[in-house]
Amino acid sequence: MTGQPEEQVDPGTVVSAEQERARALAAVLRDQNLKVEAARQAEARRVRRARVRRGALLATWLSVAYVWLASPSWLQVESPPTPTVQDETDALRVNVFLQSQRIEAYRLSRGRLPYVLEEAGPPLQGMEYRRRDNRYYELRGRSNRVFLRYLSEESPLDFVGDAARILDPESASGHTKEGQ
């Protein structure tokens, strides 16, 4: 033939072209089946996620609509009780006391009384100040139902009196932190 020796081929290892094509086709079909199955699973996961999202969105909207339209009682806040006149008086006494302490601190640091209350810092609500001379002043405290007048000749602790229990309710009631 061409002058080259023919190779000896073992008949058990020879594969026909038809068998090779069948194996290749089977491998391609198997690969395609795997890809189709993976795509189906991915689509099923996407559909499940979409259903869960829609359900969560629907539940959220229903909850919001319930709270908005029904005004459930568990969301309503009760207004605090109106303070008694005594409570209001005590609170005003403490505020007048605190304001007088600011004025005294100003006097100690500057050597004089402030001309206006704002010089001693931001005034507490309802406070009016009147400087009488270089040593004495008058503070007036007003609330909705109470009017108090403090003259600097008075002792601030005497003025505040029993209202000091607002600052430390435990000591006013006879309890100590260690005895609890």
Backbone as CSV, one residue per row, in Angstrom:
resi,resn,N_x,N_y,N_z,CA_x,CA_y,CA_z,C_x,C_y,C_z
1,MET,0.699,-0.993,0.000,0.000,0.000,0.000,0.846,1.202,0.000
2,THR,1.123,1.848,0.961,1.958,3.014,0.837,3.366,2.716,1.297
3,GLY,3.630,1.651,1.628,4.953,1.286,2.046,5.133,1.351,3.541
4,GLN,4.153,1.693,4.218,4.282,1.728,5.674,3.621,0.478,6.237
5,PRO,4.186,0.010,7.319,3.599,-1.187,7.892,2.256,-0.854,8.570
6,GLU,1.342,-1.722,8.458,0.034,-1.528,9.094,0.135,-1.864,10.569
7,GLU,-0.584,-1.076,11.319,-0.580,-1.304,12.767,-1.526,-2.435,13.088
8,GLN,-1.123,-3.142,14.037,-1.961,-4.232,14.495,-2.916,-3.678,15.547
9,VAL,-4.181,-3.780,15.389,-5.183,-3.267,16.314,-5.887,-4.460,16.939
10,ASP,-6.041,-4.363,18.247,-6.722,-5.421,18.981,-8.206,-5.289,18.695
11,PRO,-8.841,-6.318,18.230,-10.256,-6.209,17.873,-11.151,-5.896,19.066
12,GLY,-10.739,-6.143,20.309,-11.573,-5.863,21.479,-11.584,-4.378,21.822
13,THR,-10.576,-3.625,21.371,-10.515,-2.208,21.705,-11.048,-1.320,20.604
14,VAL,-11.317,-1.878,19.495,-11.823,-1.075,18.384,-13.298,-0.756,18.642
15,VAL,-13.606,0.508,18.506,-14.977,0.949,18.699,-15.459,1.445,17.355
16,SER,-16.627,1.046,17.047,-17.143,1.474,15.756,-17.569,2.924,15.838
17,ALA,-17.620,3.597,14.748,-18.022,4.990,14.660,-19.468,5.157,15.114
18,GLU,-20.258,4.141,14.860,-21.668,4.217,15.241,-21.811,4.183,16.768
19,GLN,-21.040,3.379,17.451,-21.092,3.325,18.915,-20.584,4.639,19.525
20,GLU,-19.529,5.182,18.929,-18.972,6.454,19.410,-19.995,7.572,19.281
21,ARG,-20.682,7.596,18.155,-21.725,8.616,17.952,-22.850,8.431,18.953
22,ALA,-23.226,7.206,19.272,-24.308,6.933,20.213,-23.919,7.399,21.620
23,ARG,-22.656,7.142,21.997,-22.189,7.600,23.310,-22.143,9.118,23.388
24,ALA,-21.671,9.762,22.379,-21.595,11.228,22.363,-22.992,11.828,22.428
25,LEU,-23.916,11.244,21.656,-25.294,11.730,21.661,-25.919,11.540,23.042
26,ALA,-25.664,10.410,23.687,-26.204,10.140,25.014,-25.633,11.147,26.026
27,ALA,-24.340,11.463,25.915,-23.724,12.442,26.821,-24.329,13.824,26.613
28,VAL,-24.547,14.230,25.387,-25.144,15.533,25.091,-26.575,15.575,25.621
29,LEU,-27.334,14.512,25.394,-28.716,14.482,25.875,-28.776,14.517,27.401
30,ARG,-27.856,13.790,28.056,-27.792,13.799,29.505,-27.475,15.214,30.017
31,ASP,-26.516,15.865,29.365,-26.149,17.235,29.744,-27.334,18.189,29.548
32,GLN,-28.035,18.059,28.461,-29.204,18.900,28.194,-30.307,18.659,29.228
33,ASN,-30.510,17.376,29.578,-31.519,17.049,30.589,-31.166,17.680,31.948
34,LEU,-29.869,17.642,32.298,-29.431,18.255,33.550,-29.673,19.768,33.527
35,LYS,-29.377,20.413,32.407,-29.583,21.863,32.293,-31.062,22.213,32.360
36,VAL,-31.900,21.426,31.706,-33.344,21.674,31.733,-33.874,21.502,33.157
37,GLU,-33.415,20.455,33.851,-33.871,20.221,35.225,-33.410,21.349,36.153
38,ALA,-32.178,21.829,35.990,-31.676,22.941,36.798,-32.495,24.202,36.537
39,ALA,-32.854,24.440,35.275,-33.676,25.609,34.933,-35.062,25.489,35.557
40,ARG,-35.634,24.278,35.537,-36.951,24.074,36.150,-36.901,24.338,37.663
41,GLN,-35.863,23.843,38.321,-35.719,24.061,39.761,-35.529,25.545,40.077
42,ALA,-34.723,26.231,39.261,-34.513,27.666,39.472,-35.824,28.432,39.295
43,GLU,-36.598,28.089,38.306,-37.890,28.746,38.069,-38.855,28.452,39.220
44,ALA,-38.837,27.213,39.734,-39.709,26.864,40.858,-39.322,27.666,42.099
45,ARG,-38.003,27.864,42.359,-37.555,28.677,43.494,-37.984,30.135,43.308
46,ARG,-37.855,30.652,42.101,-38.244,32.032,41.823,-39.745,32.231,42.055
47,VAL,-40.555,31.254,41.626,-42.005,31.338,41.818,-42.349,31.281,43.311
48,ARG,-41.673,30.393,44.078,-41.926,30.304,45.518,-41.557,31.611,46.219
49,ARG,-40.413,32.182,45.855,-39.992,33.455,46.461,-40.988,34.560,46.140
50,ALA,-41.471,34.585,44.904,-42.445,35.607,44.514,-43.731,35.456,45.316
51,ARG,-44.179,34.231,45.547,-45.387,33.994,46.340,-45.192,34.465,47.791
52,VAL,-44.021,34.148,48.349,-43.734,34.560,49.725,-43.704,36.085,49.808
53,ARG,-43.065,36.744,48.857,-43.014,38.213,48.857,-44.408,38.806,48.749
54,ARG,-45.234,38.249,47.845,-46.598,38.761,47.706,-47.389,38.555,48.995
55,GLY,-47.220,37.392,49.613,-47.918,37.119,50.880,-47.475,38.074,51.982
56,ALA,-46.163,38.317,52.078,-45.648,39.245,53.092,-46.149,40.657,52.833
57,LEU,-46.169,41.063,51.578,-46.663,42.389,51.219,-48.145,42.524,51.552
58,LEU,-48.914,41.508,51.246,-50.346,41.522,51.547,-50.572,41.589,53.064
59,ALA,-49.825,40.791,53.823,-49.968,40.802,55.279,-49.591,42.168,55.846
60,THR,-48.548,42.783,55.318,-48.140,44.113,55.779,-49.223,45.139,55.493
61,TRP,-49.753,45.125,54.279,-50.807,46.082,53.922,-52.058,45.871,54.769
62,LEU,-52.415,44.615,55.036,-53.575,44.355,55.887,-53.344,44.860,57.311
63,SER,-52.136,44.667,57.826,-51.814,45.161,59.173,-51.882,46.678,59.228
64,VAL,-51.316,47.330,58.229,-51.347,48.792,58.187,-52.789,49.286,58.086
65,ALA,-53.577,48.651,57.237,-54.977,49.059,57.082,-55.739,48.861,58.392
66,TYR,-55.476,47.773,59.096,-56.138,47.522,60.379,-55.793,48.621,61.383
67,VAL,-54.507,48.923,61.507,-54.080,49.949,62.466,-54.643,51.314,62.062
68,TRP,-54.636,51.610,60.780,-55.086,52.910,60.294,-56.595,53.089,60.465
69,LEU,-57.353,52.081,60.080,-58.807,52.227,60.058,-59.481,51.840,61.371
70,ALA,-58.998,50.807,62.034,-59.684,50.301,63.218,-59.267,51.009,64.502
71,SER,-58.109,51.663,64.510,-57.573,52.310,65.718,-57.729,51.397,66.928
72,PRO,-56.975,50.299,66.978,-57.136,49.345,68.074,-56.824,49.968,69.437
73,SER,-57.503,49.478,70.447,-57.358,50.049,71.789,-55.945,49.870,72.346
74,TRP,-55.250,48.821,71.960,-53.912,48.596,72.471,-52.904,49.609,71.942
75,LEU,-53.298,50.417,70.946,-52.412,51.460,70.445,-52.743,52.837,71.010
76,GLN,-53.842,52.965,71.700,-54.242,54.262,72.221,-53.566,54.515,73.560
77,VAL,-53.052,55.723,73.712,-52.340,56.108,74.921,-53.264,56.956,75.785
78,GLU,-53.319,56.614,77.048,-54.130,57.397,77.968,-53.378,58.667,78.334
79,SER,-54.086,59.773,78.413,-53.439,61.015,78.806,-53.141,60.954,80.294
80,PRO,-52.042,61.585,80.705,-51.692,61.533,82.122,-52.719,62.290,82.957
81,PRO,-52.840,61.936,84.216,-53.815,62.620,85.060,-53.409,64.080,85.267
82,THR,-54.394,64.931,85.436,-54.134,66.343,85.697,-53.532,66.466,87.091
83,PRO,-52.427,67.203,87.218,-51.820,67.329,88.549,-52.733,68.121,89.485
84,THR,-52.635,67.804,90.742,-53.412,68.539,91.730,-52.803,69.924,91.912
85,VAL,-53.547,70.807,92.547,-53.039,72.149,92.816,-51.810,72.060,93.723
86,GLN,-51.827,71.134,94.664,-50.675,70.974,95.552,-49.434,70.527,94.768
87,ASP,-49.613,69.583,93.838,-48.484,69.145,93.007,-47.957,70.299,92.158
88,GLU,-48.861,71.076,91.616,-48.463,72.219,90.790,-47.726,73.257,91.645
89,THR,-48.204,73.485,92.847,-47.546,74.430,93.761,-46.151,73.941,94.121
90,ASP,-46.036,72.670,94.449,-44.728,72.114,94.803,-43.744,72.220,93.641
91,ALA,-44.205,71.899,92.440,-43.329,71.986,91.270,-42.899,73.432,91.031
92,LEU,-43.805,74.362,91.200,-43.469,75.777,91.009,-42.501,76.246,92.085
93,ARG,-42.668,75.783,93.325,-41.724,76.141,94.397,-40.311,75.644,94.052
94,VAL,-40.226,74.439,93.551,-38.908,73.898,93.170,-38.309,74.714,92.030
95,ASN,-39.119,75.080,91.046,-38.615,75.890,89.935,-38.137,77.260,90.419
96,VAL,-38.882,77.896,91.316,-38.460,79.190,91.871,-37.143,78.998,92.632
97,PHE,-37.041,77.922,93.408,-35.804,77.629,94.132,-34.627,77.475,93.165
98,LEU,-34.816,76.670,92.118,-33.731,76.463,91.146,-33.350,77.771,90.463
99,GLN,-34.328,78.592,90.134,-34.034,79.876,89.489,-33.272,80.782,90.455
100,SER,-33.644,80.774,91.732,-32.929,81.598,92.709,-31.482,81.124,92.854
101,GLN,-31.256,79.831,92.738,-29.885,79.318,92.824,-29.046,79.766,91.624
102,ARG,-29.654,79.845,90.479,-28.942,80.373,89.298,-28.564,81.836,89.516
103,ILE,-29.482,82.601,90.074,-29.215,84.026,90.321,-28.098,84.172,91.356
104,GLU,-28.132,83.360,92.411,-27.086,83.423,93.430,-25.729,83.013,92.858
105,ALA,-25.706,82.020,91.997,-24.442,81.615,91.359,-23.913,82.752,90.484
106,TYR,-24.803,83.436,89.794,-24.395,84.584,88.978,-23.814,85.675,89.877
107,ARG,-24.491,85.946,91.013,-24.013,86.982,91.925,-22.621,86.629,92.448
108,LEU,-22.378,85.372,92.790,-21.071,84.961,93.307,-19.973,85.065,92.248
109,SER,-20.302,84.719,91.009,-19.265,84.757,89.955,-19.007,86.172,89.432
110,ARG,-20.018,87.038,89.401,-19.860,88.377,88.821,-19.798,89.498,89.862
111,GLY,-20.187,89.193,91.079,-20.154,90.210,92.113,-21.342,91.155,92.096
112,ARG,-22.362,90.839,91.324,-23.557,91.685,91.263,-24.749,90.835,90.840
113,LEU,-25.933,91.367,91.063,-27.148,90.696,90.599,-27.327,90.940,89.107
114,PRO,-27.940,90.008,88.404,-28.200,90.251,86.975,-29.251,91.353,86.813
115,TYR,-29.119,92.112,85.732,-30.115,93.151,85.444,-31.398,92.528,84.897
116,VAL,-31.227,91.496,84.083,-32.372,90.754,83.554,-32.130,89.275,83.841
117,LEU,-33.185,88.520,83.900,-33.099,87.110,84.286,-32.255,86.295,83.311
118,GLU,-32.275,86.637,82.032,-31.540,85.883,81.020,-30.026,85.920,81.238
119,GLU,-29.530,86.916,81.968,-28.091,86.987,82.250,-27.640,85.795,83.089
120,ALA,-28.508,85.265,83.900,-28.172,84.131,84.772,-28.404,82.796,84.074
121,GLY,-28.677,82.812,82.806,-28.948,81.590,82.058,-30.383,81.590,81.578
122,PRO,-30.752,80.602,80.789,-32.130,80.559,80.284,-33.115,80.440,81.448
123,PRO,-34.115,81.306,81.490,-35.067,81.254,82.607,-35.973,80.033,82.511
124,LEU,-36.371,79.558,83.671,-37.329,78.458,83.712,-38.706,78.994,83.349
125,GLN,-39.557,78.131,82.881,-40.885,78.528,82.413,-41.705,79.160,83.533
126,GLY,-42.324,80.282,83.234,-43.214,80.949,84.172,-42.517,81.843,85.175
127,MET,-41.227,82.119,84.999,-40.486,82.932,85.955,-40.447,84.392,85.514
128,GLU,-40.636,85.292,86.489,-40.472,86.735,86.287,-39.485,87.215,87.339
129,TYR,-38.600,88.121,86.953,-37.535,88.591,87.841,-37.606,90.100,87.934
130,ARG,-37.404,90.594,89.144,-37.334,92.036,89.341,-36.193,92.312,90.312
131,ARG,-35.232,93.082,89.849,-34.107,93.474,90.695,-34.546,94.689,91.508
132,ARG,-34.474,94.570,92.818,-34.930,95.672,93.666,-33.800,96.649,93.963
133,ASP,-32.605,96.150,94.202,-31.407,96.996,94.382,-30.200,96.094,94.147
134,ASN,-29.016,96.490,94.635,-27.804,95.708,94.382,-27.743,94.404,95.179
135,ARG,-28.591,94.268,96.217,-28.532,93.082,97.065,-29.775,92.215,96.982
136,TYR,-30.905,92.795,96.682,-32.164,92.064,96.783,-32.907,92.017,95.451
137,TYR,-33.659,90.931,95.309,-34.460,90.745,94.104,-35.751,90.020,94.467
138,GLU,-36.634,89.973,93.507,-37.912,89.297,93.688,-38.114,88.361,92.500
139,LEU,-38.549,87.157,92.793,-38.901,86.193,91.748,-40.382,85.894,91.867
140,ARG,-41.055,85.864,90.733,-42.465,85.479,90.702,-42.587,84.272,89.783
141,GLY,-43.263,83.292,90.289,-43.506,82.090,89.504,-44.979,81.949,89.215
142,ARG,-45.297,81.659,87.962,-46.703,81.507,87.561,-46.876,80.184,86.821
143,SER,-47.984,79.538,87.128,-48.411,78.375,86.353,-49.876,78.594,86.026
144,ASN,-50.536,77.593,85.524,-51.943,77.755,85.152,-52.827,78.151,86.327
145,ARG,-52.574,77.568,87.507,-53.465,77.798,88.646,-52.775,78.370,89.867
146,VAL,-51.458,78.597,89.805,-50.719,78.988,90.998,-49.843,80.201,90.695
147,PHE,-49.738,81.100,91.674,-48.843,82.245,91.614,-48.045,82.265,92.911
148,LEU,-46.703,82.313,92.835,-45.837,82.369,94.008,-44.898,83.553,93.905
149,ARG,-44.562,84.119,95.050,-43.642,85.247,95.086,-42.537,84.918,96.084
150,TYR,-41.303,85.081,95.639,-40.139,84.820,96.488,-39.321,86.092,96.581
151,LEU,-38.992,86.498,97.796,-38.118,87.645,98.042,-36.773,87.117,98.493
152,SER,-35.694,87.674,97.979,-34.365,87.140,98.256,-33.962,87.267,99.719
153,GLU,-34.691,88.056,100.517,-34.398,88.129,101.950,-34.748,86.812,102.641
154,GLU,-35.660,86.044,102.056,-36.081,84.765,102.632,-35.009,83.704,102.370
155,SER,-35.019,82.706,103.204,-34.151,81.561,102.981,-34.756,80.724,101.851
156,PRO,-33.971,80.389,100.827,-34.539,79.586,99.736,-35.003,78.207,100.206
157,LEU,-34.324,77.631,101.182,-34.726,76.312,101.688,-36.036,76.388,102.452
158,ASP,-36.239,77.480,103.175,-37.530,77.655,103.844,-38.641,77.833,102.823
159,PHE,-38.330,78.553,101.751,-39.337,78.796,100.714,-39.758,77.486,100.045
160,VAL,-38.788,76.640,99.718,-39.114,75.400,99.019,-39.804,74.420,99.963
161,GLY,-39.407,74.395,101.242,-40.089,73.592,102.250,-40.256,72.129,101.876
162,ASP,-41.474,71.616,102.066,-41.758,70.200,101.797,-41.753,69.858,100.316
163,ALA,-41.758,70.866,99.463,-41.740,70.601,98.023,-40.413,69.970,97.599
164,ALA,-39.415,69.991,98.459,-38.121,69.373,98.143,-38.250,67.885,97.918
165,ARG,-39.350,67.288,98.374,-39.542,65.850,98.145,-39.611,65.526,96.662
166,ILE,-39.924,66.494,95.825,-39.936,66.280,94.374,-38.533,65.924,93.894
167,LEU,-37.524,66.565,94.507,-36.147,66.326,94.074,-35.641,64.952,94.504
168,ASP,-36.065,64.476,95.664,-35.653,63.160,96.148,-36.816,62.517,96.899
169,PRO,-37.747,61.886,96.177,-38.940,61.336,96.823,-38.629,60.256,97.849
170,GLU,-37.533,59.527,97.694,-37.205,58.453,98.625,-36.836,58.997,99.998
171,SER,-36.051,60.082,100.028,-35.656,60.629,101.334,-36.842,61.275,102.011
172,ALA,-37.772,61.844,101.256,-38.937,62.486,101.867,-39.875,61.456,102.478
173,SER,-39.906,60.244,101.914,-40.800,59.225,102.451,-40.150,58.368,103.520
174,GLY,-38.872,58.663,103.837,-38.200,57.923,104.922,-37.476,56.685,104.448
175,HIS,-37.478,56.389,103.160,-36.761,55.216,102.646,-35.345,55.607,102.297
176,THR,-34.444,54.683,102.468,-33.075,54.860,102.009,-32.790,53.819,100.962
177,LYS,-31.818,54.084,100.149,-31.477,53.140,99.083,-30.959,51.840,99.653
178,GLU,-30.245,51.909,100.818,-29.721,50.684,101.406,-30.813,49.859,102.065
179,GLY,-31.861,50.517,102.541,-32.909,49.823,103.265,-33.950,49.184,102.383
180,GLN,-33.831,49.295,101.104,-34.852,48.729,100.207,-34.644,47.260,99.996
